[in-house]
Amino acid sequence: MKKKLYSFIYYRLLGWKTNVTVPSYDKCIICAAPHASNWDLFIGKLFYGAIGRKTSFMMKKEWFFFPLGLLFKAVGGIPVDRKHRTSLVDQMAERFASSDRFHLAITPEGTRKANPNWKKGFYFIALKAQVPIVLIGIDYPSKTIAATKAIMPTGDFEKDMREIKLYYKDFHGRNPKNFSFGTI
């Protein structure tokens, strides 16, 4: 039922398309970019639901106020308190270990503004949890979301990050000036 609703909104009402060639892993990190608009979460959730998959995502805890917090938790939101210096890598790796199925979507830029210094957490969560990173690109001009590549982190951060960033070179966010992948 949910898949039909997501599909109807995503494909019919909004006119978006998909290009998915990666398998449906039981556990994975979803690296979603570019993240240049608040609409990306909405479109991304519809996309993932339309292809019949369920994902969680981390978001700063300030967004989890009533009644919005109930909605975010219902669609997979995990509140993050940025003020406490607890290891999110360890927490999320434990979550992967204790789950039969768990997909965690993370935007590597960590913000909706241009940020050439991508956050590293998504990579180190995948490395510690020993799960693949599924690369999902959002392209607003063609109204297409693609999931055509997955990588298993090797521990060679620089090499793997170069491969990840190269994947996104042809994707354009809703606000292209708000996306940067820095030097490759």
HELIX and SHEET records of a PDB file:
HELIX    1   1 LYS A    2  SER A    7  1                                   6    
HELIX    2   2 PHE A    8  LEU A   13  3                                   6    
HELIX    3   3 TRP A   39  ALA A   50  1                                  12    
HELIX    4   4 LYS A   61  TRP A   63  5                                   3    
HELIX    5   5 LEU A   68  ALA A   74  1                                   7    
HELIX    6   6 LEU A   88  ALA A   97  1                                  10    
HELIX    7   7 GLY A  121  ALA A  129  1                                   9    
HELIX    8   8 PHE A  157  TYR A  167  1                                  11    
HELIX    9   9 TYR A  168  ASP A  170  5                                   3    
HELIX   10  10 PRO A  176  ASN A  178  5                                   3    
SHEET    1   A 7 LYS A  17  VAL A  20  0                                        
SHEET    2   A 7 THR A 144  ILE A 151  1                                        
SHEET    3   A 7 ILE A 133  ASP A 139 -1                                        
SHEET    4   A 7 LYS A  27  ALA A  33  1                                        
SHEET    5   A 7 PHE A 102  ILE A 106  1                                        
SHEET    6   A 7 SER A  56  LYS A  60  1                                        
SHEET    7   A 7 GLY A  77  VAL A  80  1                                        
END                                                                             
